[in-house]
Amino acid sequence: MADPIGYDTFAKLELRVAKVLEARPHPNADKLLLLQVDVGDQQKQIVAGIRQHYAPEQLVGKLIIIVNNLEPAMLRGEASNGMLLAATSGEKVILLTVDDPECVPGAKIK
């Protein structure tokens, strides 16, 4: 188990529902996908290391969970403005998704 954190530290994370608008392979990395997502009040790009587990067409339209306030990073020349959440189960990577299609992009996770 990782070191315990206090609630105040956890509360700094802004977890949101995001709708995947577009997904495409990263032009300079075999393991990365570029996702354009709608977070309600804005659209942003996220670079995710899930290319070996998901085809881009599988992701478009999905409601995923992201860390919305992660510090921006450049990954192989592309800006990433958040991080999607996924679980690992053996060799599988499973995106955390919302199963109710009426959930709006930008909804806060509490």
C-alpha positions in Angstrom: 0.0 0.0 0.0 1.2 3.5 -0.7 1.7 6.0 2.1 -1.6 7.3 3.5 -2.6 10.8 2.6 -5.0 13.2 4.4 -8.4 14.2 3.0 -7.0 17.7 2.3 -4.4 16.3 0.0 -7.0 14.1 -1.8 -9.4 17.1 -2.1 -6.9 18.9 -4.3 -7.6 16.5 -7.1 -10.2 17.7 -9.5 -11.8 14.5 -10.9 -14.2 15.0 -13.7 -16.3 13.1 -16.3 -15.0 13.8 -19.8 -16.4 12.8 -23.1 -13.9 11.5 -25.7 -14.5 13.6 -28.9 -11.6 12.3 -30.9 -8.9 9.7 -30.5 -5.8 9.1 -32.7 -2.4 7.5 -32.6 0.5 9.7 -31.4 2.7 10.3 -34.4 5.9 9.8 -32.5 5.1 7.0 -30.0 3.8 3.5 -30.4 2.2 3.2 -27.0 0.4 6.6 -26.9 -2.9 7.9 -28.1 -4.0 11.6 -28.4 -7.5 12.2 -27.0 -9.5 15.3 -27.5 -12.0 15.4 -24.6 -14.9 17.6 -23.5 -14.9 18.5 -19.8 -18.0 20.6 -19.8 -16.6 24.1 -19.7 -13.7 23.4 -22.1 -12.1 20.9 -24.5 -8.5 19.7 -24.0 -6.0 17.2 -25.2 -4.8 14.3 -23.1 -2.0 12.0 -24.1 -2.5 8.4 -22.8 -0.4 5.3 -22.8 -3.3 3.0 -23.8 -2.6 2.4 -27.5 -1.8 -1.3 -27.0 -5.1 -1.8 -25.2 -7.6 0.4 -27.1 -8.2 1.2 -30.7 -9.0 4.9 -31.2 -12.4 4.1 -32.6 -13.3 2.2 -29.4 -12.9 5.4 -27.3 -14.9 8.0 -29.2 -18.1 8.8 -27.4 -17.0 7.2 -24.1 -17.5 9.0 -20.8 -14.2 8.6 -18.9 -12.9 9.8 -15.6 -9.9 12.2 -15.7 -7.7 14.2 -13.4 -8.7 17.6 -14.7 -6.2 19.8 -12.8 -3.0 17.8 -13.4 -0.1 20.1 -14.3 0.3 20.2 -18.2 3.1 18.1 -19.6 4.8 17.6 -23.0 4.9 13.9 -24.0 6.9 13.2 -27.1 6.2 16.7 -28.5 2.4 16.7 -27.7 0.7 18.6 -24.9 -1.2 16.6 -22.3 -3.6 18.6 -20.1 -4.9 16.0 -17.8 -4.8 12.3 -17.1 -7.4 9.6 -17.6 -7.9 7.0 -14.9 -7.6 3.3 -15.6 -7.3 0.0 -13.7 -4.8 -2.7 -14.4 -5.9 -6.3 -14.1 -3.1 -8.7 -15.0 -2.1 -7.6 -18.4 -5.3 -5.7 -19.1 -5.8 -2.0 -18.8 -9.4 -1.0 -18.2 -10.6 2.6 -18.5 -12.7 4.0 -15.7 -15.9 5.0 -17.4 -19.4 6.2 -16.5 -22.2 3.8 -17.3 -25.1 6.3 -17.4 -25.2 8.1 -20.8 -27.2 11.0 -19.2 -24.1 12.0 -17.1 -22.9 15.3 -18.5 -19.3 16.1 -19.4 -17.7 18.0 -16.6 -19.6 16.3 -13.8 -17.5 16.3 -10.6 -16.4 13.1 -9.0 -16.7 13.2 -5.2 
